[in-house]
Amino acid sequence: MSLRLVVTITAAPGKGGELAELYKSRCREVMKEPGCEQFEVFQSVLDPDKLTLLERWTDQAALDAHAKLNQTRPPLPPGLRVGAGEREDYEYNRTR
């Protein structure tokens, strides 16, 4: 069963556009990983410093492999984010 992650990210004031651009390139990289079904970033129209990252993975093993690979990626430049973000995990069960 697929896993859905919804990650809310808050950019530093006025840095939402810059952070979204960095995440776009990260999204292209991650989409090439085995088991990645979706990895997209969305920037709020009402609050441009609020981003949402939608992820979908085929299974827990694919998500675990992604987490391991993330540890080898260079960190985002400092000063672009506020806090660690918030993550919600769901089992992906399409209802329609």
Secondary structure, DSSP 4 states (H G I P E B T S, - for coil): --EEEEEEEEEPTT-HHHHHHHHHHHHHHHTTSTTEEEEEEEE-SS-TTEEEEEEEESSHHHHHHHHHHHTTSPPPPTTSEEEEEEEEEEE-----
